[in-house]
């Protein structure tokens, strides 16, 4: 699944609610409040990057943050990719994300 390319479903839209300080996924007749991790992942689901690339970007972001603060170590890349994959599978099951297969990998 690391070569698949996730994209937010056409019916969904991400928004940040400045008043409440929450990330939201807006869907027809439904609003889902997202935590920071979910929002970070879904923001990168633009139909251009593979799950592997999304994991790399998120890990790089964590590296930047940890180098500015105390360094406690980063999560293992494979574990992080597995967690992101599991999250995206759940989003696909909900109908909030669609997966495309990277034709370059075929």
N, C-alpha and C positions, 0 to 999 in steps of 0.2 A: 504493500500500500504506500510505501515511501515515494514511489514514482507517480502516484496519482495526484491530480491537481484539484484541490477543493475550491469551491466557489459558493458564496452565499446564494441561497435560492432567490430567484427573481422576486418572490413575494416578500422577502425580508429586507430590512434596512437597519443599519446601525446608527445609533444616536447617543450623544452624551447629554444627560440631563444636568445642566449646570446648577439648577436650584437644589436638587436633592443629592448631587454628586454621584450619580449612578450611570453606568453604561447600560444601554437598553438595546434590545433587539425588537424592532417593531415588525409585527406580522399582522395579517388581516385578522381582526377581532381578538388580538392577543398582544400583550407586551411582556417581554421576558427581561427581568433584571439580571444583568450579568456581573460576575465578579471580574476583577482586573485580569486574571489569567484567561478567562473565556473571551473577554473583549479583545485582549492582545492577539489571541489565536484567530478569532473571527475577522479582525481587521485585516489580517494578512491573507484571508481567503478571497482573493480577487480574481481567481481563474488564471493566474499567470505563473504562480510558484507551486512547486511540488511540496508534499508534506515534509520531505527531507530539507528542502530549502527554507521552509517556514521554521522548522526546528533550528536550523543554523542561525537564522535571523533572530529568533527569540533567545537563543543561547548567547549570541553576540551582545544582545541587549543586556542580558544578565551579567555578562563579563564587564561591560562598561559600568553598570551600577555597582558591582562588587569591587571594582578597582577604585571607585570613588569613595566607597565605604570600607568597612573591614572585610577582608577576604576570608570567607568561610568555605570556599570551594564551590564549584559548580556541579549541578547534577550530571550524572553520566549521560552522554549524548544518546546512546541507545535507549536508555530508560526514559529519557525525556521524549524521544521520538515515539516510543511505545505509548506513553501517556497522552500525547497529542493525537496520535492515531485513534486511540480508544475514545477520546473526547469527540473527535470528528465522526467516528462511526455512530456515536450516540446522536449527534446533530443530523446525520444523514437519516437515521431511523425516525427522527422527529420531523423530517422534511424541511429542515432549516438550512441545510447545506447539500449541494450536489457535487458528485465526484466525476471528474473527467480523467481519462487515461492519457498519459504522456505518450504521444505517438512517436516521439524521438527514441523512446526506450524499446519500441517494438522491433 
